[in-house]
Amino acid sequence: MYLVFARKYRPQTLDEVIGQDIVTQTIKNAIEQNRLYHSILFYGTMGTGKTSLARIIAKSLNCEKGPTVEPCGKCEHCRAISEGKSVDVIEIDGASNRRIDDARNIIESIKYVPFSARYKIFIIDEVHMLTEEAFNALLKTIEEPPDYVKFIFATTNIEKVPQTILSRCQIFKLNKISPQKIYEKLKKILETENINMQDEGIKLISQIAQGSFRVAENYLDRVVAYKNDNITAKDVSDVLGVADFGLIDDFVDSLVSFNADLTFEKLNYLFERNLKVETFVELLLEKLLTLSIDLELKAAFINIFYDAFLQIKYKVDDAVTLKVATQKALSLKNLTKIEEIIKLTYSLDLDKKIQTHIQSVEEITQGKLDNINTIETNNVSLQDNTNEADRLEKFVIDLFDAEIIAKR
């Protein structure tokens, strides 16, 4: 039977876990010093190694050569745990076993010593899905389990786990895996499978996996199913429906040179091929961060497209959002630095003009121009003075970015 890459290349030892060096080193030290906590919680985004680490710990504790940081992977216990068949390592899906009755079954099971292994280990995935009643039922057991019991929890949403549970666990955060680490591991898999793939294609998969190695492996499976050798970056782009780095580079070059026609030509290419807009904007932001251009212009580009990225995340029409963002970015051609505006202000000698207008306003308020309320005085009509007052009023409001609250 065919095994997908995510299962075939699941890490079997702590050294094989990528991108979580601090966590794996801490666990190694705890096992070697016999200081491993009775309740452990791993949290982080999907595909970062939570369940894999739980199984590796189970093997490290129950291996015939153990407890050891290097389980043999060959003994009865190691093989049973890897295959999910160990009667003493119980894996529970928190989403489908979330009720208080399920918690009571765990409590009842804990009364019995391990059948053949050194420890009875409960691995509860997506533990945040348990009900409040189930959590409450498990509190005492998690805090003071028998010496032969270990709890290992995994969750993608630690905020939903009650503080009463968290306070009874040793907590490890698993970070997103860097694109470089994913790239290196994918390259090894391809070498092992004797499959040739263009470097740009591997980098593209690594970049769009969003820090999840399992996602990257699933993408690799799809691409290999389409074409099992001599795979190009274009093949990856076509199969996964994402823009390749070439399109990103061309779009950025035309954007920076403010070539509107060419920029929208690249956008039309994106839309015509029905490539994922969200992924395009994400790769675009990565590219913009590395650009060596004027700092103010770079910051403006990033702000515009990051705002577009957030709108797309909130399900605003992606094509319209990207077009509007692109038009805004192209309008930055006329961007003027604040320093230049200040210099221009001084060159116009505005201080004198502003003082003159302010003095005129003071004269009006002091009543020196009290004929503003008369029908006609010295051949000056009410309309003429009213217009002058309005102009002065508007000038002051615009100058100080103010607004009229009330008028007498």
C-alpha positions as CSV (number, residue, x, y, z in Angstrom):
1,M,0.0,0.0,0.0
2,Y,1.3,3.5,-0.9
3,L,2.3,5.6,2.1
4,V,2.0,9.4,1.7
5,F,5.2,11.3,2.4
6,A,3.7,12.8,5.7
7,R,3.5,9.2,7.1
8,K,6.5,7.7,5.4
9,Y,8.8,10.4,6.6
10,R,7.3,11.1,10.0
11,P,10.2,11.7,12.4
12,Q,11.0,8.7,14.6
13,T,13.6,10.3,17.0
14,L,14.1,13.7,18.6
15,D,17.0,14.4,16.3
16,E,14.8,14.0,13.2
17,V,12.3,16.7,14.4
18,I,13.1,19.8,12.4
19,G,12.8,23.4,13.5
20,Q,12.1,22.8,17.2
21,D,15.7,22.6,18.6
22,I,15.0,24.2,22.0
23,V,12.0,21.9,22.6
24,T,13.8,18.7,21.6
25,Q,16.9,19.6,23.6
26,T,14.7,20.3,26.7
27,I,13.0,16.9,26.3
28,K,16.3,15.1,25.9
29,N,17.6,16.6,29.1
30,A,14.4,15.8,31.0
31,I,14.5,12.1,29.9
32,E,18.2,11.7,30.6
33,Q,17.9,13.3,34.1
34,N,14.6,11.5,34.8
35,R,12.8,14.8,35.2
36,L,10.1,14.5,32.5
37,Y,6.9,16.1,33.7
38,H,3.9,13.9,34.2
39,S,1.6,16.1,32.1
40,I,3.0,17.8,28.9
41,L,1.2,20.1,26.5
42,F,2.4,21.0,23.0
43,Y,0.8,23.8,21.2
44,G,1.4,25.5,17.8
45,T,0.1,25.6,14.2
46,M,-0.7,22.4,12.3
47,G,2.1,20.4,10.9
48,T,4.8,21.6,13.3
49,G,5.4,18.2,15.0
50,K,3.1,18.0,18.1
51,T,1.8,14.5,17.6
52,S,5.2,13.3,16.3
53,L,6.9,14.5,19.5
54,A,4.2,12.8,21.6
55,R,4.9,9.5,19.9
56,I,8.6,9.9,20.1
57,I,8.4,10.6,23.9
58,A,6.2,7.5,24.3
59,K,8.8,5.4,22.5
60,S,11.7,7.0,24.5
61,L,10.0,6.0,27.7
62,N,8.8,2.5,26.7
63,C,11.6,1.3,24.5
64,E,13.3,-1.9,25.8
65,K,16.5,0.1,25.9
66,G,14.9,3.0,27.7
67,P,14.1,5.4,29.0
68,T,16.4,6.7,26.3
69,V,16.6,9.8,24.0
70,E,17.4,7.4,21.1
71,P,14.6,4.7,21.0
72,C,15.7,1.7,18.9
73,G,12.6,1.7,16.7
74,K,12.9,-2.1,16.4
75,C,11.6,-3.5,19.7
76,E,8.1,-4.6,20.2
77,H,7.0,-1.4,22.0
78,C,8.7,1.0,19.5
79,R,7.1,-0.8,16.5
80,A,3.6,-0.9,18.2
81,I,3.7,2.8,19.1
82,S,4.9,3.8,15.5
83,E,2.0,1.7,14.1
84,G,-0.5,3.0,16.6
85,K,-1.2,-0.4,17.9
86,S,0.2,-0.2,21.5
87,V,-2.3,-1.1,24.1
88,D,-0.4,1.0,26.6
89,V,-0.1,4.2,24.5
90,I,-3.7,5.4,24.0
91,E,-4.2,8.1,21.3
92,I,-7.4,10.0,21.7
93,D,-9.0,12.5,19.4
94,G,-10.3,15.4,21.6
95,A,-12.8,16.4,18.9
96,S,-14.7,13.1,18.9
97,N,-14.1,12.1,22.6
98,R,-14.9,15.4,24.3
99,R,-17.7,14.6,26.7
100,I,-17.6,13.9,30.4
101,D,-18.3,10.2,29.8
102,D,-15.1,10.0,27.7
103,A,-13.2,11.7,30.5
104,R,-14.6,9.1,33.0
105,N,-13.4,6.3,30.7
106,I,-9.9,7.7,30.9
107,I,-10.0,8.0,34.7
108,E,-11.3,4.4,34.9
109,S,-8.5,3.1,32.6
110,I,-5.8,4.8,34.7
111,K,-6.6,2.5,37.6
112,Y,-5.0,-0.4,35.7
113,V,-1.2,-0.7,35.4
114,P,0.4,-1.0,31.9
115,F,-0.2,-4.3,30.2
116,S,3.4,-4.8,29.1
117,A,5.1,-1.4,28.7
118,R,6.9,0.7,31.3
119,Y,4.4,3.6,31.2
120,K,0.8,4.0,30.3
121,I,0.7,7.1,28.1
122,F,-2.4,9.1,27.1
123,I,-2.0,11.3,24.0
124,I,-4.9,13.6,23.6
125,D,-4.9,15.5,20.3
126,E,-6.8,18.8,19.9
127,V,-7.4,18.8,23.7
128,H,-9.0,22.2,23.6
129,M,-12.1,20.5,22.1
130,L,-13.0,18.8,25.4
131,T,-16.0,20.2,27.2
132,E,-15.7,22.2,30.4
133,E,-17.2,19.2,32.4
134,A,-14.6,16.8,30.9
135,F,-11.8,19.1,31.8
136,N,-13.1,19.5,35.4
137,A,-13.4,15.7,35.7
138,L,-9.8,15.3,34.6
139,L,-8.3,18.0,36.9
140,K,-7.3,15.8,39.8
141,T,-6.1,12.9,37.6
142,I,-3.9,15.3,35.5
143,E,-2.4,16.9,38.7
144,E,-1.6,13.6,40.5
145,P,-1.6,10.6,38.2
146,P,-0.1,7.3,39.2
147,D,3.7,7.0,38.7
148,Y,3.2,4.8,35.7
149,V,0.9,7.3,33.8
150,K,1.9,10.2,31.6
151,F,-0.4,12.7,29.8
152,I,0.7,14.3,26.6
153,F,-1.7,16.9,25.1
154,A,-1.6,18.6,21.8
155,T,-3.6,21.7,20.6
156,T,-3.7,24.3,17.9
157,N,-5.7,26.6,20.1
158,I,-4.2,26.9,23.6
159,E,-6.4,29.9,24.4
160,K,-9.4,27.5,24.7
161,V,-7.6,25.3,27.3
162,P,-8.6,26.2,30.8
163,Q,-6.0,27.8,33.0
164,T,-6.6,25.1,35.6
165,I,-5.4,22.5,33.1
166,L,-2.4,24.6,31.9
167,S,-1.2,25.2,35.4
168,R,-0.9,21.4,35.8
169,C,1.2,20.9,32.6
170,Q,4.7,21.5,31.3
171,I,4.0,23.6,28.2
172,F,6.0,23.7,25.0
173,K,5.3,26.0,22.1
174,L,6.2,24.7,18.7
175,N,7.1,27.4,16.2
176,K,6.4,27.5,12.5
177,I,9.2,25.9,10.6
178,S,11.3,28.2,8.5
179,P,11.1,27.9,4.7
180,Q,14.8,27.0,4.6
181,K,14.4,24.1,7.0
182,I,11.4,22.8,5.0
183,Y,13.4,23.2,1.8
184,E,16.3,21.1,3.2
185,K,14.0,18.3,4.4
186,L,12.1,18.2,1.1
187,K,15.3,18.0,-0.8
188,K,16.4,15.0,1.2
189,I,13.0,13.3,0.6
190,L,13.4,13.8,-3.2
191,E,16.9,12.5,-3.1
192,T,15.7,9.4,-1.2
193,E,12.8,8.9,-3.7
194,N,15.2,9.5,-6.6
195,I,13.0,12.3,-8.0
196,N,14.4,15.3,-9.8
197,M,12.8,18.6,-9.1
198,Q,13.9,22.1,-10.1
199,D,15.3,24.0,-7.1
200,E,12.9,26.9,-7.6
201,G,10.0,24.4,-7.4
202,I,11.2,23.1,-4.0
203,K,11.6,26.7,-2.7
204,L,8.1,27.5,-3.9
205,I,6.6,24.6,-2.0
206,S,8.7,25.6,1.1
207,Q,7.5,29.2,0.9
208,I,3.8,28.5,0.5
209,A,3.6,25.8,3.2
210,Q,3.2,28.6,5.8
211,G,5.6,27.0,8.3
212,S,3.9,23.6,8.3
213,F,6.0,20.6,7.2
214,R,3.0,18.4,6.9
215,V,1.4,20.8,4.4
216,A,4.7,20.9,2.5
217,E,4.7,17.1,2.3
218,N,1.1,17.0,1.1
219,Y,1.9,19.6,-1.6
220,L,4.9,17.5,-2.7
221,D,2.7,14.4,-2.9
222,R,0.3,16.3,-5.2
223,V,3.1,17.5,-7.5
224,V,4.8,14.1,-7.7
225,A,1.4,12.5,-8.5
226,Y,1.1,14.9,-11.5
227,K,4.7,14.4,-12.7
228,N,7.1,12.0,-11.0
229,D,10.4,13.3,-12.5
230,N,12.1,16.3,-14.0
231,I,9.6,18.6,-12.2
232,T,9.9,22.3,-12.9
233,A,8.7,25.4,-10.9
234,K,6.0,25.9,-13.6
235,D,4.7,22.3,-12.8
236,V,4.5,23.2,-9.2
237,S,2.7,26.5,-10.0
238,D,0.2,24.7,-12.3
239,V,-0.6,21.9,-9.9
240,L,-0.9,24.0,-6.7
241,G,-2.5,27.0,-8.4
242,V,0.1,29.5,-7.1
243,A,2.2,32.2,-8.7
244,D,5.8,31.2,-9.2
245,F,8.7,33.5,-8.2
246,G,9.2,34.7,-11.8
247,L,5.7,36.2,-11.8
248,I,6.3,37.9,-8.4
249,D,9.7,39.3,-9.6
250,D,8.1,40.7,-12.9
251,F,5.2,42.2,-11.0
252,V,7.5,43.9,-8.5
253,D,9.9,45.2,-11.2
254,S,7.0,46.8,-13.1
255,L,5.5,48.2,-9.9
256,V,8.8,49.8,-8.8
257,S,9.2,51.4,-12.2
258,F,5.6,52.6,-12.1
259,N,4.8,50.9,-15.4
260,A,1.0,50.7,-15.0
261,D,0.3,48.8,-18.2
262,L,2.9,46.1,-17.5
263,T,1.8,45.8,-13.8
264,F,-1.8,45.2,-14.7
265,E,-0.7,42.8,-17.5
266,K,0.9,40.7,-14.8
267,L,-2.3,40.9,-12.7
268,N,-4.4,39.8,-15.6
269,Y,-2.1,36.8,-16.1
270,L,-2.7,35.9,-12.4
271,F,-6.4,36.1,-12.7
272,E,-6.7,34.4,-16.1
273,R,-4.8,31.3,-14.8
274,N,-7.0,31.4,-11.6
275,L,-3.9,31.4,-9.3
276,K,-4.4,31.9,-5.6
277,V,-4.5,35.6,-4.9
278,E,-3.9,35.3,-1.1
279,T,-0.7,33.3,-1.8
280,F,0.4,35.8,-4.4
281,V,0.1,38.7,-2.0
282,E,1.9,36.8,0.7
283,L,4.8,36.0,-1.6
284,L,4.7,39.6,-2.8
285,L,5.1,40.9,0.8
286,E,8.1,38.6,1.3
287,K,9.6,40.1,-1.9
288,L,8.9,43.7,-0.9
289,L,10.6,43.2,2.4
290,T,13.9,42.3,0.6
291,L,13.9,45.2,-1.8
292,S,16.7,47.8,-1.8
293,I,14.7,50.9,-2.6
294,D,13.9,54.2,-1.0
295,L,12.8,53.4,2.6
296,E,9.6,55.6,2.5
297,L,8.5,54.1,-0.8
298,K,9.2,50.6,0.5
299,A,7.2,51.2,3.7
300,A,4.3,52.6,1.6
301,F,4.3,49.6,-0.7
302,I,4.3,47.2,2.3
303,N,1.5,49.0,4.1
304,I,-0.7,49.0,1.0
305,F,-0.3,45.3,0.2
306,Y,-0.4,44.2,3.9
307,D,-3.7,46.0,4.3
308,A,-4.9,44.1,1.1
309,F,-3.7,40.8,2.6
310,L,-5.7,41.4,5.7
311,Q,-8.8,42.3,3.7
312,I,-8.4,39.1,1.7
313,K,-8.1,37.1,4.9
314,Y,-11.4,38.6,6.0
315,K,-13.0,37.3,2.8
316,V,-13.2,40.6,0.9
317,D,-13.3,40.0,-2.9
318,D,-9.6,39.1,-3.5
319,A,-9.4,40.2,-7.1
320,V,-11.0,43.6,-6.5
321,T,-8.8,44.1,-3.3
322,L,-5.6,43.4,-5.2
323,K,-6.5,45.6,-8.1
324,V,-7.3,48.5,-5.8
325,A,-4.1,48.0,-3.8
326,T,-2.1,47.9,-7.0
327,Q,-3.7,51.2,-8.2
328,K,-2.8,52.8,-4.9
329,A,0.8,51.5,-5.1
330,L,1.1,52.9,-8.6
331,S,-0.1,56.3,-7.4
332,L,2.9,56.5,-5.1
333,K,4.8,57.7,-8.2
334,N,3.9,61.2,-7.0
335,L,4.9,60.5,-3.4
336,T,6.6,63.6,-1.8
337,K,8.8,63.4,1.3
338,I,7.7,65.5,4.3
339,E,11.1,67.2,4.3
340,E,10.5,68.5,0.8
341,I,7.0,69.8,1.8
342,I,8.6,71.7,4.7
343,K,11.2,73.2,2.5
344,L,8.5,74.3,0.0
345,T,6.6,75.8,2.9
346,Y,9.5,78.0,3.9
347,S,10.2,79.0,0.3
348,L,6.6,80.4,0.0
349,D,7.1,82.6,3.1
350,L,3.8,81.4,4.5
351,D,4.6,82.7,8.0
352,K,4.0,86.3,7.0
353,K,0.8,85.5,5.1
354,I,-0.6,83.4,8.0
355,Q,0.2,86.2,10.5
356,T,-1.6,88.7,8.3
357,H,-4.8,86.5,8.1
358,I,-4.7,85.9,11.9
359,Q,-4.5,89.6,12.6
360,S,-7.5,90.2,10.3
361,V,-9.4,87.5,12.2
362,E,-8.5,89.3,15.5
363,E,-9.8,92.6,14.2
364,I,-13.1,91.0,13.3
365,T,-13.5,89.4,16.7
366,Q,-12.6,92.6,18.6
367,G,-15.3,94.5,16.8
368,K,-13.0,96.8,14.8
369,L,-14.9,95.7,11.7
370,D,-18.3,95.9,13.4
371,N,-19.9,97.1,10.1
372,I,-20.0,93.4,9.2
373,N,-23.6,93.3,10.7
374,T,-24.9,96.5,9.0
375,I,-26.6,96.6,5.7
376,E,-24.2,99.1,4.2
377,T,-21.5,101.3,5.7
378,N,-19.0,103.4,3.8
379,N,-20.1,101.8,0.6
380,V,-19.2,98.3,1.9
381,S,-22.1,95.8,1.7
382,L,-22.9,93.0,4.2
383,Q,-22.4,90.5,1.4
384,D,-18.8,91.7,0.8
385,N,-17.8,91.5,4.4
386,T,-19.6,88.2,5.0
387,N,-17.6,86.7,2.1
388,E,-14.4,88.0,3.6
389,A,-15.3,86.6,7.0
390,D,-16.2,83.3,5.5
391,R,-12.9,83.1,3.7
392,L,-10.9,83.9,6.8
393,E,-13.0,81.4,8.8
394,K,-12.3,78.7,6.2
395,F,-8.6,79.5,6.2
396,V,-8.3,79.1,10.0
397,I,-10.2,75.9,9.9
398,D,-8.1,74.4,7.2
399,L,-4.9,75.7,8.8
400,F,-5.5,74.0,12.1
401,D,-7.5,71.0,10.7
402,A,-10.4,72.1,13.0
403,E,-14.1,72.1,12.8
404,I,-16.9,74.5,14.1
405,I,-18.7,73.1,17.1
406,A,-21.2,75.9,17.5
407,K,-21.9,79.4,16.2
408,R,-23.5,82.4,18.0
